[in-house]
Amino acid sequence: PPHLSFIKPNAAELVAIANAARKARGLPPLIHDQALTGHQAGDSSAQLLALIPYAAVLVLEGVHHVVLTLGAAGAALVSRPGPPASTGQCQGEQRTSTAALSTDGDMVVAVEVAHMRALPVEVASLSGAGDTLVAGTVAALLQHFDPVVALAHGMAAAKRSIQSYHNVPPDLSFSRLQSDAKSALSTLTHSKYRVRLSRSGRCVCDLMQ
C-alpha cells in the first residue's frame, strides 16, 4: 500500500495518533503517554527520547518521516533508516523500514533522529507558527532539499511568523530563510535508536553505536 512521506504532529497529537494505530491493530496504548504531552519541556533530550517510541509506531505503519515540533526545545525529524543525511540538496532518497519481530513477540524497529534546537526569537505571536513551519519545509522539499535541511527552512519560516503579529509575515520569502536555516543546521545532532515495542504497551529506546 502507499506510504505517507511526512506527518507533523505536536507531542500530544503524536501520542494520540500512535495509540490509535495500536488500537486499530488490537494492541493497548503505550504505557507512559501521560508524561509526553509536551508540557515538560525543561529537558529537551528527555522530552525527545520519550517521544521516539511513538514516532517509531508511525514508522512501523509506513510513515517515512515524522516531524516533531517541540516548542522551546526546537524540532526533530524521526525517520526510517536510510543514506546519511546531508546538509545540501538531493534528488531523491531510498529508505526502508528496519523492523524485526523478537522471539518474545515484541516488535523492534530502528529509527534515525535529527534534532535542531529552537532559534532565538522575540515572541510577538504564536498563531500560525506551525502552519508556517510546514510551509517552509514543503517549499524546501519542492526545491529538492533533503528532509533535514527542509525542516531547517521550516524552522526559519516559523521564527519569522513568531516575530510577526501576522499569521503569515508579509515579507516572508524563501530567499530570506537561508541565514536562519543555516543557524538551525549548526545545532543539528544525529542519533540512531533501536526501539522495542511490546504487545503489552511497554517500550524501550536504546541508543545505537
C-alpha positions in Angstrom: 0.0 0.0 0.0 1.1 3.6 -0.5 3.0 5.1 2.4 2.8 8.6 3.9 6.0 10.5 3.4 5.7 13.2 6.1 3.5 13.8 9.1 3.9 16.8 11.5 2.1 16.3 14.9 2.9 18.1 18.1 3.7 15.9 21.1 0.1 15.4 22.2 -1.1 14.6 18.6 1.7 12.1 18.1 0.7 10.2 21.3 -2.9 10.2 20.1 -2.1 9.0 16.6 0.3 6.3 17.7 -2.1 4.9 20.2 -4.9 5.0 17.7 -2.7 3.0 15.3 -2.0 0.4 18.0 -5.7 0.2 18.9 -6.6 -0.5 15.3 -4.2 -3.5 15.5 -5.8 -4.7 18.7 -2.9 -3.5 20.9 -3.1 -1.4 24.1 -1.7 2.1 24.2 2.0 2.7 25.1 2.2 2.9 28.8 3.8 6.2 29.7 2.0 8.5 27.4 0.6 10.7 30.2 4.0 12.3 30.7 4.6 13.0 27.0 2.2 15.8 26.1 4.8 18.4 25.7 4.2 20.3 29.0 7.6 19.3 30.5 10.0 21.0 28.0 12.7 21.8 30.5 14.9 18.8 29.4 14.8 18.7 25.6 16.7 15.5 25.3 14.4 13.7 27.8 11.4 15.0 26.1 12.5 13.9 22.7 13.7 10.5 23.9 10.2 9.9 25.5 8.5 10.7 22.2 10.7 8.5 20.0 8.7 5.2 20.7 5.5 6.9 19.5 7.2 8.1 16.3 8.5 4.5 15.8 4.9 3.3 15.9 4.2 5.6 12.9 7.4 4.4 11.1 6.2 0.8 11.5 2.9 1.9 9.9 4.8 3.1 6.9 5.4 6.8 7.5 8.8 7.8 6.1 9.4 11.0 8.2 7.8 12.2 11.5 8.4 15.9 12.1 8.2 16.7 15.8 7.7 20.2 16.9 9.0 20.5 20.5 8.3 24.2 21.3 11.2 25.8 23.1 13.2 22.5 22.6 13.2 23.0 18.8 12.2 20.4 16.3 13.2 16.9 15.3 12.9 14.6 12.3 12.4 10.9 13.1 12.9 8.7 10.0 13.3 5.3 8.6 17.0 4.4 8.3 18.5 5.4 5.0 21.5 7.1 3.5 23.3 9.6 5.7 21.6 12.9 5.7 23.5 15.8 4.1 23.2 19.5 4.5 22.5 20.3 0.9 20.3 19.3 -1.9 19.3 15.9 -3.1 17.2 14.5 -5.9 15.5 11.7 -4.0 16.0 9.1 -1.4 15.7 5.4 -0.8 14.6 4.4 2.7 13.5 1.1 4.0 12.0 0.2 7.4 14.4 -1.8 9.6 12.0 -3.8 11.8 12.0 -7.3 13.2 9.9 -9.5 15.4 11.7 -10.7 18.5 11.4 -14.2 20.0 9.0 -12.9 22.7 6.7 -11.2 20.2 8.0 -7.7 20.7 8.5 -5.5 17.6 11.9 -4.0 17.3 12.5 -1.0 14.9 15.5 1.2 14.2 14.9 4.9 13.6 17.2 7.9 12.8 16.6 11.1 14.7 17.8 14.5 13.6 17.3 17.2 16.2 17.8 21.0 15.9 17.5 23.5 18.8 15.0 26.3 18.6 16.2 29.5 17.0 16.4 32.6 19.3 13.3 34.7 18.8 11.4 37.6 20.2 7.8 36.4 20.5 5.1 38.6 19.1 2.5 35.9 18.4 2.5 32.1 18.2 -0.5 32.0 15.9 0.3 30.4 12.6 3.8 29.2 13.6 3.1 25.5 13.0 1.5 26.2 9.6 4.4 28.4 8.6 6.9 25.7 9.6 5.0 23.3 7.3 5.0 25.8 4.5 8.8 26.5 4.8 9.5 22.8 5.0 7.4 22.0 1.9 8.9 24.9 0.0 12.4 23.5 0.6 11.3 20.0 -0.4 10.0 21.3 -3.6 13.4 22.8 -4.2 14.8 19.3 -3.8 16.5 19.9 -0.4 16.8 16.8 1.7 14.3 16.4 4.6 16.6 17.6 7.4 17.6 20.8 5.5 14.0 21.3 4.6 13.0 21.2 8.2 15.6 23.8 9.0 13.9 26.1 6.4 10.6 25.3 8.1 12.1 26.4 11.5 13.4 29.6 9.9 9.9 30.3 8.5 8.3 29.6 11.9 10.7 32.1 13.5 9.6 34.8 11.2 6.0 34.0 12.0 6.6 34.1 15.7 8.2 37.5 15.4 5.2 38.9 13.5 1.7 39.8 14.5 0.5 38.5 11.2 -0.2 34.8 10.8 1.8 34.9 7.6 4.5 37.6 7.7 4.1 39.9 4.7 7.8 39.9 3.9 8.1 36.1 4.1 10.1 34.7 1.1 12.2 31.6 0.6 15.4 33.6 -0.1 15.1 35.3 3.3 15.1 32.0 5.2 18.7 30.9 4.2 20.5 32.6 7.1 18.2 31.2 9.8 18.1 27.8 8.2 21.9 27.7 8.4 21.8 28.7 12.1 19.3 25.9 12.8 21.6 23.4 11.0 24.5 24.5 13.1 22.8 22.9 16.1 22.0 19.6 14.3 22.6 16.4 16.1 22.1 12.9 14.6 21.3 9.8 16.5 20.1 6.3 15.8 17.9 4.3 18.2 16.6 0.8 18.5 13.1 0.8 19.8 11.4 -2.2 21.3 7.6 -2.1 21.4 5.9 -4.8 23.4 2.4 -6.1 22.8 1.6 -5.1 26.4 2.4 -1.4 25.7 5.8 -1.3 27.3 8.6 0.3 25.2 12.4 0.6 25.5 14.5 3.0 23.4 18.2 2.3 23.2 20.9 4.5 21.5 22.7 2.6 18.8 26.5 3.0 18.4 
